[in-house]
Amino acid sequence: MDDVLIRVERGLGRITLDRPRAINALTHAMVRAIDAALVEWADDDGVRAVVVDGAGERGLCAGGDIRSIHDDVRAGGGADTLAFWADEYRMNARIARFPKPYIAFMDGVVMGGGVGVSAHGSVRVVTERTKLAMPEVGIGLAPDVGGTYLLSRAPGELGTYAALTGTTLTGAEAIACGLADHLVPADRLPALLTALADDLDAVAAHAGTPGPTRFRPWIDECFAADSVEEVLDRLAACGQDATAAEIRTKSPTALKVALAALRRARALPDLESVLEQEYRVSAACLRGHDLVEGIRAQIIDKDRTPRWQPAALSEVDDHVVAAHFAEPEVPFTLAAHRR
């Protein structure tokens, strides 16, 4: 299809996301095409590994096509979005369980759904240009595409920090969080791609030293709290006012749901269980106010002033948070993907 280039070259299954003007944001058709290719290639002896990259100079993938979510809810109640998420989460699970090397070039922007199409792979390559984020709380959604699985298993509280702030991580920081494996200079990616056709272990020879990160001990101290309010109190006590101010710009409901989702994800046994939980959460967000409002403010009108309801953390009832984890009207299971 036009928006994703799928082919086999020298034994490599090549997937190139090809919507460069939209930083390769994922559509439903793209997800279906990728998933179908993975099903075919899993049993194809002519395909030894899969390589995923993005067209253009700006990045691998900026996430899902969230404008379509806004339009779907306004026009049809969100049924198409639920179908998209179901297929996307199935694709995420298939990537994680793919029986051959799945090599992702995470160059440039890698956000939301872009993390889902790359960070579940077996070989994850970032560069000095990588800008990775799970910024969902800024549009009234909790991290999905297996994001709460990955972030809940990051060292210490780095994942909680990334989820509640929506901060953009460098390639080195993505490696420190367990979201990537190797840092390869961007100008060496073409040579690496050529080398992979002959040697699937070529990544290490092209990789460099990740370098320093901004992570500091106060992150573990502050983000270990079990409530967003307590996180903010601890940040204030540590003098981290800028970080606290950034969190306060996010949807209060999404913040509380995201923290609950991360804590619950830590106790779940596998990615599939977490994806099923994320589907319940995402479906609940779709029924709520803040997701459509967040997309309106960030993408549609671009006024960057979302009117969250409720507007304060203190007004988000615990029962409302718990309701995000209830089974949705449209059941979703990934049992077929489990081993």
Secondary structure, 3 states (H helix, E strand, C coil): CCCEEEEEECCEEEEEECCHHHCCCECHHHHHHHHHHHHHHHCCCCCCEEEEEECCCCEEECCECHHHHHHHHHHHCCHHHHHHHHHHHHHHHHHHCCCCCEEEEECEEEECHHHHCCCCCCEEEECCCCEEECCHHHHCCCCCCCHHHHHHCCCCCHHHHHHHHCCCECHHHHHHCCCCCEECCHHHHHHHHHHHCCCCCCHHHHCECCCCCCCCHHHHHHHCCCCHHHHHHHHHHCCCHHHHHHHHCCCHHHHHHHHHHHHHHHHCCCHHHHHHHHHHHHHHHHHCCHHHHHHHHHHHCCCCCCCCCCCCHHHCCHHHHHHCCCCCCCCCCCHHHCC
